[in-house]
Amino acid sequence: MEKVNIKLSAYESQLVEKEELPDTAWDKIPDGATIFSLSVDSHSTYGNSIMPKNFIDLYLKATDANGKVIFGKFIESIEVLAVRDSSGNDVFSDSDVKKNSSELLFAVQDDLFMLLSEATFVGGVEIVPVPRNEAFRTEGNTTGTQVSKEELVN
């Protein structure tokens, strides 16, 4: 068998650091947490202004049997890991092509993942992301991700 000698220098321009790969969000999932994909659009992301490393709260919107609207903070203090378009591409990549947000990816503890999954499967329930301010990200996240109102869980 003939030995093949490959020069790596020919491929150096194609090598990238791990942080530059599009799916490094999967590496940021804490132990005991599960990744959740929330369907969004440009309007619900405030004109594509929710970005990775931002913190969001999730509000729940529903209508009860009497037609009354139920709206309240459901889960608070969630860090966004990635924002993807409808093709699964990073919305904020260094591309010249404008992309619209289609999903927010974030990690939550398994019990919160179950609550979010149940809420998305129930008809007539909408989960609304609301961004937190910069001060919250740098100074104010002392409680961690948690359920805001037990009434909404019930």
C-alpha positions, -999 to +999 in steps of 0.1 A: +000+000+000+013+034-010+017+060+018+000+094+010+016+125+024-009+154+028+003+189+034-020+205+061-010+240+050-033+236+020-063+233+043-054+259+070-078+285+055-107+260+060-099+254+097-120+273+123-120+275+161-147+256+179-163+289+190-168+299+154-189+268+146-226+275+142-238+250+167-217+258+197-250+266+216-252+229+223-220+231+244-235+257+267-263+235+281-258+232+319-261+198+336-297+188+343-310+212+316-326+206+282-325+228+251-359+243+242-367+258+208-394+286+209-410+295+176-408+333+171-410+359+143-396+393+138-425+409+157-422+387+188-384+393+189-389+431+188-376+434+153-348+408+157-334+426+188-333+395+211-298+381+206-277+353+221-265+360+257-296+382+263-319+373+291-356+370+285-387+363+305-415+342+291-451+354+294-481+331+289-512+343+270-544+322+269-581+326+269-603+309+296-637+292+290-655+326+296-634+344+270-613+363+294-576+367+285-551+352+309-517+369+307-488+369+331-451+362+336-446+325+333-408+318+336-382+344+343-344+349+338-337+327+308-304+332+288-308+329+250-282+306+236-289+311+199-313+327+175-320+308+142-338+316+110-363+292+093-334+273+077-316+268+110-289+294+103-276+318+129-295+351+125-266+371+137-238+355+117-214+377+098-234+373+066-245+402+045-279+386+040-306+398+064-323+369+082-355+369+102-357+352+136-377+319+135-366+302+168-350+311+201-329+284+216-323+283+253-317+258+281-340+252+310-341+227+338-360+195+330-391+205+350-394+238+332-388+220+299-419+199+306-440+229+315-430+247+283-436+216+262-471+212+277-479+249+271-469+246+234-490+215+229-522+230+244-543+248+218-549+285+223-518+291+245-491+315+233-456+319+249-444+354+245-406+363+250-399+396+267-363+409+268-346+420+300-323+450+301-284+450+301-282+458+338-301+425+345-276+405+325-245+420+342-258+427+377-292+415+385-296+378+378-294+366+413-324+342+414-317+322+383-343+308+360-375+300+378-413+299+375-428+333+382-464+325+389-476+291+402-512+300+392-501+298+355-485+264+361-517+251+376 
